[in-house]
């Protein structure tokens, strides 16, 4: 019994250590979200990825659009979240960046195994099926662990990138640029007066 408990504990420690890069990249993305460099990359008319190759960039575009799709408001693709991801990865620790890129490679490998095509070329239903499996993270097997961790990282980076753009803030959230109340009037319910 003690041996099983030790094995379980070691497996949990290994999973926790492996996931540290996810937390590190998520924190960096949150910190980088309002930086002038990130905003300049998103707004640039002419842009080429500095870290991602063209295939990786296309995969990031597809993934972020699946995470925040176009509805009544533009999605992550229109908000150019891929540019934000590239900018964050440029500033990431090399080990964190390498873990992210391994996860990105894992997505294509898994898609080829399941659907016989790279992630970008898979049908929208196939892409959604793969992301749904990763988002659940239920019964995470060693085989899926890299994908689950990668999905957590890309989802966090997508949210930070999207909601710091004008599209995310103004069109999606309806922010009018006033992030604080100039005056707090207090509660105006009659039962709370007096």
C-alpha positions, 0 to 999 in steps of 0.5 A, a space after each residue: 500500500 505504501 508503494 502505491 501511495 508513493 507512486 501516486 505522490 511522485 506522479 502528482 509531483 511530476 505533473 505539478 512540476 511539468 505544469 509550472 511552465 503553464 503558470 509561468 506563461 499565463 503570468 507573463 501573458 497577464 503581465 504583458 497584456 497592457 504593454 506598449 510592445 504587445 499593443 504595437 504588435 497587435 496594431 501593426 499593419 505589416 507584421 511577421 511572426 518573430 518567434 513562430 514559423 508560418 505553420 505554427 502561426 496558422 495553428 495559433 490563429 485556428 486555436 485562438 479562434 476556436 477559444 474565442 470565436 466570432 459571434 455578434 462580435 469579432 473573435 480572436 482571429 480578428 483581434 490578432 491574438 496570435 500576434 500577442 501570443 508571439 510577443 509573449 513567447 518572445 519574452 518567455 523563459 526559454 524552457 517555458 517557450 520550448 514547453 509551449 512549442 512542444 505542446 503546439 507540435 503535440 497538437 499536430 501530431 495528435 490531429 494526424 493520429 486521430 484525423 490523418 491531417 494537421 490541426 489546421 487542415 482538420 474539419 471544424 468538428 474535428 478541431 472542436 472534438 480534440 479541444 473538448 477532450 483537452 478542455 475536460 482534462 478528465 482522467 488525464 493520461 500520460 498520453 494527453 498530459 502534454 495536450 491538456 497543459 498546452 491547452 491550458 496555456 493557450 487558453 489563458 494567453 488567448 483570454 489575456 490577449 483578446 480582452 486587452 484589445 479594443 475589440 475585446 474591451 469595447 466591442 465584446 465587454 462594452 467598456 467605454 474606456 472608463 475603468 472606474 467610477 468617478 463618484 460612488 453614489 452608494 446603494 439606492 435601495 429604499 430598505 438600505 437608506 437611513 
